[in-house]
Amino acid sequence: MSILTKALIANSVVVSAIESKDIVNKAIKIHNLSPVAAAAMGRALTMAALMGEEFKNKEDYLTAVIDGKGPLGKITVCADGNGHVKGDIENPVVETVVKQDGHLDVGDAVGKDGTLTVIKDIGLKQPYVGTSQLVSGEIAQDFAYYFADSEQKPCGVTLGVGLNRRRCKSAGGVWVQILPNCPEDVLSRLETIMYAMDEMSYQFDGSTAEQVIRRFFGEFELTITESVDIDYKCNCGKRKINRIVKSLGKDEALQIVDEMGQIEVCCHFCGKKYTYDRDAVEKLFR
Ligand SMILES: [Zn+2]
């Protein structure tokens, strides 16, 4: 379980922060992620958690797809209004390259020549879809650019995942949203603070989200407005998988059972397997 804390700063800036180690470790376990894949997906899941917290209704749903054309392939992360996030990655075992400064080369593994697409379903007739170009493939910068470019929302985003071999030892993210009434002097201080917000995973090592917010923004008038639990949890279930099997059509479904003995559907987000034997298939199409 991870705790996300939100604060209003100087009456003109909304800051959300999450300590996301548990979420990243669940993703590593489910997807058997190599370190660079864990860093990329961990950052993306952390951002999805921060964005999902904005939802007003439990049914609201967000999907973000990072398609950088790099070795990791497409990274998909989802968040809902229940405080649940989940993710999928095309190539989870990409070899890890370490840059000269000792950091994992997430940008090259994600790729830079692609797009970030965000789909928000908040119960309107059509879901909202926004797309922007990737800036660096490092995820945080890409989301910051997305907010500015696609949602006309000036934001600062910083995300970090610290790993010890195949385990996440600390992770977290901070999302700074500047409200239209933000005074110039606050804005210029924020720029300096955001610039200093480096090595995010260390900041969250042994610190809660609230402590990180107070550490960086303590000089401003600060009100904690929310504190919620977020978890990596999949919302797949028999009913959803039934629909997928039904979409095959009865003839094709039965043909698979004839050839393979059963139909097996594996959820990409949590690894759970659903199986259908002949009886189950026939019952489904009855
Ligand atoms: Zn699932």
Residues whose N, C-alpha, C, O or C-beta is under 5 A from the ligand:
A	BS01	ZN	C234 C236 C267 F269 C270 K272
